[in-house]
Amino acid sequence: MATRTKIISVVFDAVARRKRTPVCISISRPYDTGKDAWACLFVFSGIEEEEEKTEILGVDALQAMILNLSWLRHLLARLRKKGYEFYETGSRERFMVERYFDTFTRDA
């Protein structure tokens, strides 16, 4: 996969079992795949068993972005269920996922 321009990039710390791990999430700008679909490159790194780099497809640029954000919400909810808590990098201040996903507190 070619390098893509990031439209969203966020870095924060994930903490589980007293281990603090910096994580990075990025989503690229939507691009036309040339195959009647649009895509955004989704990259998650920092927690080895959860790392991924994948294209998430949609029928148009807006759907590709919405599906990427939906996948991000799902990933963060899954990490919470595994016991991770999120903090601003290098501080004790919680990274408030709820700012971005108002329905995050419901089951994902």
C-alpha positions in Angstrom: 0.0 0.0 0.0 1.3 3.4 -0.9 1.8 6.1 1.7 -1.3 8.2 2.1 -1.9 11.7 3.5 -3.1 11.5 7.1 -6.3 13.3 7.9 -6.6 12.1 11.4 -3.7 11.2 13.7 -3.8 10.8 17.4 -1.3 9.6 20.0 -2.2 8.7 23.5 -1.2 6.2 26.2 -3.1 2.9 26.9 -2.7 1.5 30.3 -3.5 -2.1 31.4 -2.1 -4.2 34.2 0.0 -1.2 35.3 1.8 -1.1 31.9 1.6 2.1 30.0 1.9 1.9 26.2 1.9 4.7 23.8 -0.4 4.1 20.9 -0.9 5.8 17.6 -4.0 5.8 15.4 -4.1 7.4 12.0 -6.7 7.5 9.2 -5.7 8.7 5.7 -7.6 11.1 3.5 -10.2 9.2 1.4 -8.9 8.1 -2.0 -10.4 6.5 -5.1 -9.2 2.9 -5.5 -10.0 2.9 -9.2 -12.2 -0.2 -8.6 -15.6 1.5 -8.1 -14.7 2.1 -4.4 -13.1 4.7 -2.2 -10.9 3.9 0.8 -9.1 5.3 3.8 -5.9 3.7 5.2 -6.5 2.8 8.8 -3.3 2.3 11.0 -3.2 1.3 14.6 0.1 0.7 16.4 1.4 0.3 19.9 -0.4 -2.7 21.3 1.2 -5.6 19.5 -1.7 -8.0 19.4 -4.0 -5.2 18.1 -1.7 -3.6 15.5 -3.2 -3.3 12.0 -2.8 -1.5 8.8 -5.7 -1.9 6.4 -7.8 -0.2 3.8 -11.4 0.3 4.8 -13.6 0.7 1.7 -16.8 2.6 1.0 -18.9 3.3 -2.1 -17.8 7.0 -1.9 -15.3 9.1 0.1 -17.8 10.0 2.8 -18.8 6.4 3.5 -15.1 5.3 3.6 -14.4 7.9 6.3 -17.5 7.1 8.3 -16.6 3.3 8.2 -13.1 4.1 9.4 -14.4 6.2 12.3 -16.8 3.4 13.1 -13.9 0.9 13.1 -11.9 3.2 15.4 -14.8 3.3 17.8 -15.1 -0.5 17.8 -11.4 -0.9 18.3 -11.4 1.4 21.3 -14.4 -0.2 22.8 -12.8 -3.6 22.4 -9.6 -2.4 24.2 -11.7 -1.0 27.1 -13.4 -4.4 27.5 -9.9 -5.9 27.7 -9.1 -3.6 30.6 -7.3 -0.7 28.9 -7.7 2.8 30.1 -6.7 5.8 28.0 -4.6 8.8 29.0 -3.1 11.8 27.5 0.5 11.1 26.6 2.9 11.5 29.5 0.2 12.7 32.0 -2.4 11.4 34.4 -5.2 13.1 32.6 -7.7 10.7 31.0 -8.0 10.7 27.2 -11.7 11.3 26.9 -12.9 9.0 24.1 -16.5 10.2 24.8 -15.6 13.6 23.3 -15.5 11.9 20.0 -18.0 9.1 20.3 -21.0 10.1 22.4 -22.4 6.6 22.3 -19.1 5.1 23.5 -20.5 4.2 26.9 -23.1 1.8 25.3 -22.1 -1.7 24.4 -20.0 -1.8 21.2 
